Amino acid sequence: MSASVTTRRLEGVLPIVHVPFDAEDRIDEADLAREVDWIFATGAHGLGTGMVSEVLKLTTEERLKLAGLLVRHAAGRGPVFMSVGAESLTAARTHAVAAEAAGCDAVMAVPPLTTPLPAPALVDYFHGIATAVGVPLVVQDASAYVGQAIPLEVHVELLERHGPEKILFKPEAAPLGPNLSRLRDATAGRARIFEGSGGILLVDSHRRGIAGTMPGVDLLDGVVALWRALASAAGDDAIYRLALPICGLVAIQMQAGLDGFLAIEKYLLVRRGLFRSDRRRGPCRWSLDDETAREVDRLFARLQAAVASACATRS
């Protein structure tokens, strides 16, 4: 285990990058660099990878390569964290060690997806990852759309073993708000919690005391503006003017699970001029139809108007 501890703390708006693919189904490094530059230009505090990065469909070589690419493109502008969860502790530790060696400031892991584990085995799995590296570990419960829910007692035990600077949390199991509060209260407010609802539950989550949010990149300008409005205790009119189109867009994405998020998010990244292609790594069970795309366009136009208004007010 490395003795180093990151100096770039995870907090604020930390988008999960989308991985662009070219016509040969390879990672498009030029589009990835453009995406990272836009992330920081938009006001995000850092970035990382997760389920919408299609990490489960990348080869081991691609996952290891992606860590180095993101660290290099971020160029010290904010913390970088990598999703390292795997079907075995050996594989997860290998990904975590490689991410730290590449210069990442933290790692994040979901439990194994094919083997539902009892609480003691979940503790051992996350403890094994945490002790393999010197950087913090974000314990991710992505069970709203993939994998199993992580019991509250697992979170509490990991925090007690390692402390709040080493173990962070991204609980996504429904109902999100009450679960955030349960974790906050069970740890007397010590747990540093990040929400990953894509923005649809950000207002409620912020009011429950989260340390940050991990949305996709497609709605990032709206999420950054909303985070700033919440942090400055702006009035409800300003907050919900931003929140409602975000909620509408995420609600449409949620219809088809992870495929729905990916199809619409990459569609919007092409619209923004960040990606040249909305190609996803197959197989995929759902694709964006014309009528859904038109509704996405209408809501996206409302969001852009709300962001412009918020920026004008802020300046």
N, C-alpha and C positions, 0 to 999 in steps of 0.2 A: 504493500500500500504506500502511495506517495504521502509524504508528510505535509505537502503544501495545502493551503486552504485559499479559496478564491478571494480576491479583493474586490471583485465586481459582484455586488449583491443582487439577487433576483428581487425585483419589486416593480410595481407599476404595470405598464402595458407591454407584454412580452409575446408578440405574435408567433404562431406556429407556421413556419414557412411551407409553401407548396413547392414540390419538386417539379420543374419543367422537364419535359421529354421532347427530343427531336424526332424527326420522321423515322429514324432507325431505333427508336425506343431507348436512346441513351440520355443521361442527364445533360440538359442543355446548360452549359456553364455560363454562357453569356446572359441568358435570361435569368439565371439564378443570381448573378452579380447585379443585374438591373433591379431585381426584386429586393435584394438586401439594401441597396442604396436608397430605394424608395421607402423602405421600412424606417430607416433612420431619418430620412428627410421629412417624413410624416410626423415624427415626434415620438416614436416608440422608444422604450428604454432598453430594449435588448431583443433577442429572438431565440427560437429553438425549434426542435422538430418534435413531431407527435404523430397521431394517427392520420391526420390529414396531409402529412408529408409522405404518405404511402410507404412508410418504413417497412411495413410487413410484406410489401411486394418488391422491396429492393434486395439485391443480392448482398451477401456479407461484404464483399469488396466495395459495393456501392455505398453501403452504410458507413464504412470506415472512411471512404473517400469524401463523403458528404461532410463529415465533421471537419476535416481539414479545409474544405472549400468555404464553409460558413465562417470559420475562425478567420481565415485570410480575408474574405470579403468584408467581414464586420470591422476588421482593422482597429480593434480597441474602442469602437464607438459605444459599446454596451456589452453586457454579458451574453454568452452563447451557451445553450444547454442542448444536450442530445438525448433522444429517446433510446433507451438501451434494453428495454424489456425483451424477454425471449422465453422460449419454452423450457429452457433449462437454466439453472443458476450458473453453470459453467459458461454458457453462451452469453448470458447477461453480464457477467463479470468481465468477459473478454471485450464486449462492446464498451463497457464502462471504462475499463483501463485504457482502451484505444482512444476514447473520447477525451479523457483527461490528458493523455499524451499529445493529442492534437491541439491542446490549448483551451478546451472547453472549461467553462466556469462552474458547471453543474451537470448532473445527469438526471434523467427522469425515467421511471419504469412503471409499466403495467404488470400485473401478475401474469403467469402463464395462462394462455387462453384455452388450451385444449385439456387442461387438467385442473378441475376445480379443487382448490386446496383448503384444508381446514385452517383455522386461525393460527395454530402454532407453526404450521408449515409456511404460511404466508410471512410470519415474523422472521423465520429462518431465511427465507428467500430475500426479503428486503435487507435484512441484517447482513447477509452475505454480499450483496451489492455494495452496501454502504461501507463495509470494511475493506473493500477492494480498492477504494479510491480515497483521495484526500479532499475531494470537492463535495459539495452538498448533493443529496439525493432527493428528488421530488417523487413522492409516492403517489402514483396516479391511479385513481379508480375511474376507468372509462366505461363502466358497466351500463351506462345509459345507451350505449350502442355497440359495445364489444366487451367480451370477458365477464368476469364475476365481480360482484360487489365485495368491498373490503370491510370487514366488521370494524366497528368503532374501537373495540379493544385492541385491535392490531395497530391502529394509528397511535393510540395512547401509549402502548408498550414501546413502540419504536421511538417515540418522542422521549420517553423516560430513559431509554438506553443511550440515546445519542445526542439529545438536546435540540433546541429549536433552530440553531444555525446549521446543523448537519442534516436534519430531516425536515423537509417541507412537504406540503400536501396539496394535491389537486383532486379533490373529491368531485365526481360528476354523477354519482348515483342519484336517482330521483327518490324523493323530492329534494332538489338541490338546496334550496334555502334552509329548510329545517335541518338538513344534514350538516350544512355549514355551521349552524348555530350549535348543534349537538357537539361537534368536534371542538368548536371554540370554547364552549362551556365545560366540556369534560377535561380540557387542558388548562383551565383557568386563564384563557386568552393567550397562552404561550405559543400555540400552534400558528405557524405562518402559512396561511391558506390562500391558494390561487383558484380562481374559478375558470371553467372552460366551457361555458354555455354558448360560445360564439357571439355573445352580446345580448341574447334574448332575456337572460336573467341577471344582467350586470347591475342594474339599478338596485334590485333587491339584495344582491350579494354584497355590493359596496356598503350598503347600510348595515350589513351584519359584520363588517370589519375585516374584509379581505385585504391581503397584502398586495394583490395584483390580479391581472386577468390575462388569459392566454387565448386570444381569439385567432381566427384565420386572418390572412392578409387581405382578403378581398374587400372587407368592410373596415379596414384599419383606420382610415381617416375619420370615419364616424365614431369608432370606438375610442380613439384618442381624444376627440372632441368631447365625447360623453364622459370619459374618465376625468378630464379637466373640469367639466361642469360639476360633476359629483364632488371632486376634491375641493372645489372652491365654494361649495354649498350654494350653487346657483339655484334659482327658483325652479319649481316644478315645470313651468312652461318651457324654460330653456332645456331642461333635462329631457322631458318627454318629446319635445320637438325632434330631438336626435334619436331617442330610444325607440320610438314607435316604428319608423321605417326599418331600423335594424331588426326589431322583433318580427316585422312582417317578412323580411327576407330570410331570417333564420328559420322561421316557421315553415317556409316553403322548402328549405334545405332539409329539414328534419323528416319530411315525408318519406324519403327513401334511404334513411339512415346514412351511413358513411358515404355511400355512393352518391346520395343526394347532395351532401356537403361538397364533395369533390367536384361533381359535375358543374354545379352552379358557381362555386368559388373559382374554378379555372375559367369558366365562361366570363366572369367579371374581370379576372386578371387580363384576359385578352382584350376586353373592352377598354381597360385602363391603359393598354399599350405596354404592359409589363411582360407579358408572354406572347410569343408568336403563335403558339398552338395551345389548345385546351386538352391535348392528349393526356389520357390517364393510363396507368399501367394496368392492363387487363389481367384476369377477366373482370368485367363489370356487369352488374345486373340491371342497371337503370341509366338512361341517358336523357338529357334535357330535350323536351319536345317544344314545338314552336309556341304553343299557347302559354306554357309555363315560362318560357323565355320572355314573352311580352309582359307578363306580370312582374317578373324580376326587373325588367327594364323600367317599368313604371315606378316601382318602389325604389329602385336605385336612383332615379331622377329626383325623387323626394328627399332621399338621403343626401345627395349632393347639394341640393338647395339648402338643407338644414345645416350642413357642414359649412357652406359658404357664409351663411348668416352667423353662425357661431364664431367663425374666424373674423368676420367684420366686427362683431361686438367685442371680441378679445383684443383686437388691435386698436 
